[in-house]
Amino acid sequence: MVIENLFDTLKGIQDCIAGITRYCQLHKISTADFYTSQQLANALSISPLTISKWKKEGKLGFSKVGRRCYYSRQDVLDLLRRYHKEGLNTNTANSLNAVV
């Protein structure tokens, strides 16, 4: 009975992954376009608690699969654009472009 339940659970997980894969293919979404809280925090050099705070405040959109939250690249870019501040001068912008 326990082994049957385990196989049923694994089958459910496989079906879920297959569904997500089909959805991503249909909408031309790459799994590289989504980040976990930890990945996003690392990329932005901020605390995962800040990510959680933004999520709770409605500043950052997210998708939830099971107990895990995922953040799309587009939602992150939207957040960054919304809170963008203009630089002090064009020389600073030019030097940043050279680095990137």
C-alpha positions as a Markdown table, in Angstrom:
| # | Residue | x | y | z |
|---|---|---|---|---|
| 1 | Met | 0.0 | 0.0 | 0.0 |
| 2 | Val | 2.8 | 2.4 | 0.9 |
| 3 | Ile | 4.7 | 1.7 | -2.3 |
| 4 | Glu | 1.5 | 2.1 | -4.4 |
| 5 | Asn | 1.0 | 5.5 | -2.7 |
| 6 | Leu | 4.6 | 6.5 | -3.5 |
| 7 | Phe | 4.1 | 5.5 | -7.1 |
| 8 | Asp | 0.9 | 7.5 | -7.3 |
| 9 | Thr | 2.6 | 10.5 | -5.9 |
| 10 | Leu | 5.5 | 10.2 | -8.3 |
| 11 | Lys | 3.1 | 9.8 | -11.2 |
| 12 | Gly | 1.3 | 13.0 | -10.0 |
| 13 | Ile | 4.6 | 14.9 | -10.0 |
| 14 | Gln | 5.5 | 13.6 | -13.4 |
| 15 | Asp | 2.1 | 14.8 | -14.7 |
| 16 | Cys | 2.6 | 18.2 | -13.1 |
| 17 | Ile | 6.1 | 18.6 | -14.7 |
| 18 | Ala | 4.7 | 17.5 | -18.1 |
| 19 | Gly | 1.9 | 20.0 | -17.8 |
| 20 | Ile | 4.3 | 22.9 | -16.9 |
| 21 | Thr | 6.6 | 21.9 | -19.8 |
| 22 | Arg | 3.6 | 21.9 | -22.3 |
| 23 | Tyr | 2.5 | 25.3 | -21.0 |
| 24 | Cys | 6.0 | 26.8 | -21.3 |
| 25 | Gln | 6.4 | 25.4 | -24.8 |
| 26 | Leu | 2.9 | 26.7 | -25.9 |
| 27 | His | 3.6 | 30.2 | -24.5 |
| 28 | Lys | 7.3 | 30.1 | -25.6 |
| 29 | Ile | 8.5 | 30.5 | -22.0 |
| 30 | Ser | 11.9 | 29.3 | -21.1 |
| 31 | Thr | 12.4 | 27.8 | -17.6 |
| 32 | Ala | 15.4 | 30.1 | -17.5 |
| 33 | Asp | 12.9 | 33.0 | -17.3 |
| 34 | Phe | 11.9 | 32.0 | -13.8 |
| 35 | Tyr | 13.8 | 32.4 | -10.5 |
| 36 | Thr | 13.3 | 31.0 | -7.0 |
| 37 | Ser | 13.5 | 33.5 | -4.1 |
| 38 | Gln | 17.1 | 32.5 | -3.4 |
| 39 | Gln | 18.2 | 32.8 | -7.1 |
| 40 | Leu | 16.6 | 36.2 | -7.3 |
| 41 | Ala | 18.1 | 37.4 | -4.0 |
| 42 | Asn | 21.5 | 36.3 | -5.2 |
| 43 | Ala | 21.1 | 37.9 | -8.6 |
| 44 | Leu | 20.1 | 41.3 | -7.0 |
| 45 | Ser | 22.4 | 41.0 | -4.0 |
| 46 | Ile | 19.6 | 41.4 | -1.6 |
| 47 | Ser | 18.1 | 39.3 | 1.2 |
| 48 | Pro | 15.4 | 36.6 | 0.5 |
| 49 | Leu | 13.4 | 38.4 | 3.2 |
| 50 | Thr | 13.3 | 41.5 | 0.9 |
| 51 | Ile | 11.9 | 39.3 | -1.9 |
| 52 | Ser | 9.3 | 38.0 | 0.5 |
| 53 | Lys | 8.4 | 41.6 | 1.6 |
| 54 | Trp | 8.0 | 42.8 | -2.0 |
| 55 | Lys | 5.8 | 39.8 | -2.7 |
| 56 | Lys | 3.6 | 40.5 | 0.3 |
| 57 | Glu | 3.4 | 44.2 | -0.5 |
| 58 | Gly | 2.3 | 43.4 | -4.1 |
| 59 | Lys | 5.4 | 45.0 | -5.6 |
| 60 | Leu | 6.6 | 41.8 | -7.2 |
| 61 | Gly | 4.4 | 39.3 | -9.0 |
| 62 | Phe | 4.9 | 35.6 | -8.6 |
| 63 | Ser | 3.7 | 32.2 | -9.5 |
| 64 | Lys | 3.2 | 29.5 | -6.9 |
| 65 | Val | 3.7 | 25.8 | -7.7 |
| 66 | Gly | 3.0 | 23.7 | -4.6 |
| 67 | Arg | 4.7 | 25.5 | -1.7 |
| 68 | Arg | 7.4 | 27.2 | -3.9 |
| 69 | Cys | 7.2 | 30.7 | -5.4 |
| 70 | Tyr | 8.7 | 31.5 | -8.7 |
| 71 | Tyr | 9.4 | 35.0 | -10.1 |
| 72 | Ser | 9.3 | 35.7 | -13.8 |
| 73 | Arg | 12.1 | 37.6 | -15.5 |
| 74 | Gln | 9.4 | 40.0 | -16.8 |
| 75 | Asp | 7.9 | 40.7 | -13.3 |
| 76 | Val | 11.4 | 41.5 | -12.0 |
| 77 | Leu | 12.1 | 43.8 | -14.9 |
| 78 | Asp | 8.8 | 45.5 | -14.3 |
| 79 | Leu | 9.6 | 46.0 | -10.7 |
| 80 | Leu | 13.1 | 47.5 | -11.5 |
| 81 | Arg | 11.6 | 49.8 | -14.1 |
| 82 | Arg | 8.9 | 51.0 | -11.7 |
| 83 | Tyr | 11.4 | 52.0 | -9.1 |
| 84 | His | 14.1 | 53.2 | -11.6 |
| 85 | Lys | 15.8 | 56.5 | -10.6 |
| 86 | Glu | 17.6 | 58.6 | -13.2 |
| 87 | Gly | 21.4 | 58.8 | -12.9 |
| 88 | Leu | 23.2 | 62.0 | -12.0 |
| 89 | Asn | 25.0 | 62.5 | -15.3 |
| 90 | Thr | 25.6 | 60.8 | -18.6 |
| 91 | Asn | 29.3 | 60.0 | -17.8 |
| 92 | Thr | 28.1 | 57.6 | -15.1 |
| 93 | Ala | 25.7 | 55.9 | -17.6 |
| 94 | Asn | 28.5 | 55.7 | -20.2 |
| 95 | Ser | 30.9 | 54.1 | -17.8 |
| 96 | Leu | 28.3 | 51.5 | -16.7 |
| 97 | Asn | 27.6 | 50.6 | -20.4 |
| 98 | Ala | 31.3 | 50.0 | -20.8 |
| 99 | Val | 31.2 | 47.5 | -17.9 |
| 100 | Val | 28.1 | 45.7 | -19.1 |
